[in-house]
Amino acid sequence: MNQPLIRRTARLWLRALTVLAGVVAAIFLTDPSQARSFQDILDSGELRVCFAPIHPSVVRADPEGCREDCRFSGPAFEAARAFTAFLGDSVTMRALRIDWDEQFFNDQGHTDRDAEYVPALLDSGHCDLYPNNLTKNDWRLRKMDIVTMFTNRMMVLVNAESQSTIRGPSELGGKVAVVEKDTSYHTWLQDQNRTTFADEPVDIRLQPTADGLKNLARGLADFTVIDADAAFWIIRHQFPDLVMAFPVGSMEEVGWGIRKDNPELRQALQDFFDQQRTGRDSALNATWIRHFGMNLNQFISLLGSMQE
């Protein structure tokens, strides 16, 4: 056989294999179908942040209903942007829009509160982080780690018509409540219906938060339950005629959700929150003053002084 031809053929095969190896390596290095460690995030230079625009007091996505090419704004977006900067100049944020309940979906597209699993969006590497003010509770902690940003408490919001008939927690039984599915408020009301209000349960109507607030303001519901920070924002910016009636439940921890078994990302978040809370002029405190009229520590102190 022609030796020069053999050598040329061998070189061509070697070159083809080199190119193929590079393509395969690139696929594996950028494969979004695998859960990502903190080192993977740093190596890729991309933090995948998944926003669930449950209410503008958390985050807003425009245009309304968008899934791609959304423009984000609001406290959670500003805080996530500050965390990305905290990680260094080599990391950029990739902001993605998801629905609230998608945060907890298994690989079948459902939320199973009783099961222990890694939510599909975290397990696939589609999302690294949920900065959506997730309240810690048992069923969520079976699925993810939640790094505490602040302590919070639920508030009952009422309209002028129901204010005279709902003066304390004992008067919620038999009333119409509007809350969003699989929120901590939904969980709390379900627990109360099984215990305190078993003889006269609350009529729980599951609606998107924006729709529920509109219906409450119109008198189509008696009350809603929502976190105190959101309640302050709603009355300050959106529905000034609604009334914060009283707090319910105990103080709770609220934070950002990440995949379990990611201790380095957890520590980075904890270091960021600690730094931001203690820094009087920090980006996080500036966000809270702008949106809620007080810094984060002032908010925590105010809640601690409230009595039922």
C-alpha positions in Angstrom: 0.0 0.0 0.0 1.1 3.6 -0.7 2.9 4.7 2.5 2.3 8.5 2.0 -1.4 7.8 1.5 -1.5 5.7 4.8 0.2 8.6 6.7 -2.2 11.2 5.2 -5.2 9.0 6.1 -3.9 8.5 9.6 -3.4 12.2 10.1 -6.9 12.9 8.9 -8.4 10.3 11.3 -6.3 11.7 14.2 -7.5 15.2 13.4 -11.1 14.1 13.2 -10.9 12.3 16.5 -9.4 15.4 18.1 -12.2 17.5 16.9 -14.8 14.9 18.0 -13.2 14.7 21.4 -13.4 18.5 21.7 -17.1 18.5 20.8 -17.9 15.7 23.3 -16.0 17.5 26.0 -17.8 20.7 25.3 -21.1 18.9 25.5 -20.3 17.4 28.8 -18.9 20.6 30.3 -21.9 22.6 29.3 -24.6 19.9 29.8 -27.5 21.5 31.6 -29.0 18.2 32.6 -26.7 17.6 35.6 -26.9 19.2 39.1 -24.1 21.7 39.5 -21.7 22.1 42.4 -20.5 25.5 43.6 -17.2 24.8 41.7 -19.1 24.1 38.6 -20.8 27.5 38.9 -17.5 29.3 39.3 -15.8 27.3 36.5 -18.7 28.1 34.1 -18.8 31.8 35.1 -22.6 31.5 35.2 -25.1 31.5 38.2 -28.5 30.2 37.1 -31.0 32.0 39.1 -34.7 31.0 38.8 -37.2 33.7 39.7 -40.9 32.8 40.5 -42.8 36.1 40.2 -45.4 35.4 42.8 -45.8 39.0 43.7 -43.9 42.3 43.0 -42.9 42.5 46.7 -40.6 39.5 45.8 -39.9 39.8 42.1 -41.6 41.0 39.0 -41.2 39.7 35.4 -42.2 41.7 32.3 -44.0 41.3 30.0 -46.6 39.6 32.2 -46.7 35.9 31.5 -43.3 35.8 29.9 -41.3 32.6 29.9 -38.3 33.7 27.8 -36.6 37.1 27.5 -38.2 38.4 30.7 -37.1 41.7 32.3 -36.9 41.2 36.0 -37.1 43.8 38.8 -37.9 43.9 42.5 -36.2 43.0 45.8 -35.3 39.4 45.0 -33.8 40.4 41.6 -31.7 43.1 43.2 -30.6 40.8 46.0 -29.6 38.1 43.6 -27.7 40.6 41.5 -25.8 41.7 44.6 -25.0 38.0 45.4 -23.7 37.5 41.9 -21.4 40.5 42.4 -20.3 39.0 45.7 -19.1 35.9 43.9 -16.6 38.0 41.8 -16.3 39.7 38.5 -15.9 36.3 36.7 -19.5 35.2 37.5 -22.6 36.6 35.7 -26.2 35.9 36.5 -28.4 34.0 34.1 -32.0 35.0 35.1 -34.7 32.5 34.4 -38.4 32.6 34.9 -40.4 29.8 36.5 -43.8 29.4 38.1 -44.1 29.2 41.9 -45.0 25.6 42.2 -42.3 24.5 39.6 -39.7 25.1 42.4 -41.0 21.9 44.0 -41.9 19.7 41.0 -40.4 16.1 40.8 -39.3 14.7 37.5 -43.0 13.9 36.8 -44.0 17.5 37.0 -45.8 17.3 40.3 -45.3 18.3 43.9 -45.4 15.5 46.4 -45.2 17.1 49.8 -44.7 13.8 51.6 -41.9 12.5 49.4 -38.2 13.2 49.7 -36.6 14.1 46.4 -34.5 16.8 44.7 -36.7 19.1 42.6 -36.2 18.5 38.9 -35.1 22.1 38.2 -32.3 21.8 40.8 -31.4 18.2 40.0 -31.1 19.0 36.2 -28.8 22.0 36.7 -31.4 24.2 35.0 -31.5 26.3 38.3 -28.8 26.8 40.8 -30.8 29.0 43.1 -34.3 30.0 44.1 -34.1 33.5 45.6 -37.9 33.7 46.1 -38.3 34.2 49.9 -39.0 30.5 50.7 -40.4 29.9 54.2 -38.8 26.9 55.8 -41.2 24.1 56.5 -40.9 20.3 56.8 -42.1 19.4 53.4 -39.9 21.8 51.6 -36.8 20.8 53.6 -37.4 17.2 52.5 -36.6 18.5 49.0 -34.0 21.2 49.3 -31.8 23.3 51.5 -33.1 26.8 52.4 -30.5 29.3 53.6 -32.0 31.8 56.0 -31.9 35.4 55.0 -34.3 36.8 57.7 -37.1 35.8 60.1 -40.6 36.6 59.2 -44.2 36.2 60.3 -47.5 35.7 58.5 -50.0 38.5 58.6 -53.8 38.4 58.0 -54.9 41.1 55.5 -58.5 42.1 55.4 -60.7 44.6 53.6 -62.7 47.3 55.2 -65.9 45.2 55.1 -64.4 42.2 56.9 -62.4 44.2 59.4 -65.2 44.4 61.9 -65.9 40.6 61.8 -62.3 39.4 61.8 -60.6 40.8 64.9 -58.5 37.9 65.9 -57.3 34.4 64.8 -60.3 32.7 66.4 -62.7 34.5 64.0 -61.1 33.1 60.8 -63.1 29.9 60.9 -65.9 29.8 58.3 -64.5 32.8 56.3 -63.3 32.8 52.7 -59.5 33.0 52.3 -57.6 33.5 49.1 -54.0 32.2 48.9 -51.7 30.8 46.2 -51.2 27.0 46.0 -48.3 25.4 47.8 -47.3 28.6 49.6 -46.6 28.5 53.3 -49.9 30.4 53.8 -51.7 27.5 52.0 -50.0 25.0 54.2 -50.8 27.0 57.4 -54.5 27.2 56.5 -54.7 23.5 55.8 -53.1 22.8 59.1 -55.6 25.0 60.9 -58.5 23.4 59.1 -57.4 20.0 60.4 -57.1 21.3 64.0 -58.4 24.6 65.2 -61.1 25.1 62.6 -62.1 21.4 62.1 -65.7 22.2 63.1 -65.9 25.3 61.0 -63.1 25.2 58.3 -61.8 28.2 56.4 -63.0 28.2 52.8 -59.6 28.1 51.1 -59.7 29.4 47.5 -56.5 28.9 45.6 -55.7 31.8 43.3 -52.5 33.5 41.9 -51.5 36.1 44.5 -52.2 39.1 42.3 -55.8 37.8 41.6 -56.4 37.0 45.2 -55.4 40.5 46.4 -57.7 42.1 43.7 -60.6 39.9 44.8 -59.9 40.7 48.5 -59.9 44.4 47.7 -63.2 44.0 45.8 -64.9 42.2 48.7 -65.0 38.8 47.0 -63.0 37.2 49.9 -62.8 37.9 53.6 -59.0 37.7 54.1 -55.7 36.5 52.9 -52.6 35.3 54.8 -49.2 36.6 53.5 -45.7 37.2 54.9 -45.3 40.5 56.8 -42.7 41.9 54.3 -45.2 41.4 51.5 -48.0 42.9 53.6 -46.0 46.1 54.2 -45.2 46.3 50.5 -48.9 45.7 49.4 -50.2 48.5 51.6 -47.4 50.8 50.8 -47.4 50.4 47.0 -50.5 48.6 45.8 -53.7 48.4 48.0 -53.6 51.1 50.6 -57.2 50.4 51.7 -56.4 46.8 52.8 -55.7 46.5 56.5 -53.0 44.4 58.4 -55.3 42.9 61.0 -53.0 40.7 63.1 -50.1 38.3 62.9 -50.6 34.5 62.9 -48.3 31.6 63.5 -44.9 31.8 64.9 -41.7 33.5 63.7 -40.4 31.6 60.7 -37.2 31.5 58.8 -37.2 32.8 55.2 -34.5 32.3 52.7 -33.2 31.1 49.3 -33.5 27.5 48.1 -30.6 25.4 46.7 -30.0 21.8 46.1 -29.0 19.7 49.1 -25.4 18.5 49.3 -24.0 21.8 48.1 -22.2 23.0 51.2 -19.9 25.5 49.4 -22.9 27.3 47.8 -24.7 27.3 51.2 -21.7 28.8 52.9 -21.3 31.5 50.2 -24.9 32.5 50.7 -24.6 32.5 54.5 -21.5 34.7 54.2 -23.3 37.0 51.8 -26.4 37.4 54.1 -24.2 37.9 57.2 -22.2 40.6 55.4 -25.3 42.4 54.0 -27.2 42.4 57.3 -24.4 44.0 59.2 -23.4 46.5 56.6 -25.5 49.6 57.2 -25.0 50.8 53.6 -25.1 47.3 52.0 -26.9 46.6 48.8 -29.4 44.4 50.6 -30.3 47.0 53.2 -30.6 49.7 50.4 -33.0 47.4 48.6 -35.1 47.0 51.8 -35.2 50.7 52.5 -36.3 51.4 48.9 -39.0 48.8 48.8 -40.2 48.5 52.4 -39.2 51.8 54.0 -36.9 50.2 56.5 -33.7 48.1 56.5 -33.6 44.4 57.1 -32.7 44.5 60.7 -35.3 47.2 61.5 -37.9 44.9 59.9 -36.8 41.9 62.0 -36.9 44.1 65.2 -40.4 45.4 64.3 -41.8 41.9 63.8 -40.3 40.8 67.1 -42.2 43.5 68.9 -45.6 42.5 67.5 -48.1 40.7 69.6 -51.1 38.7 68.4 
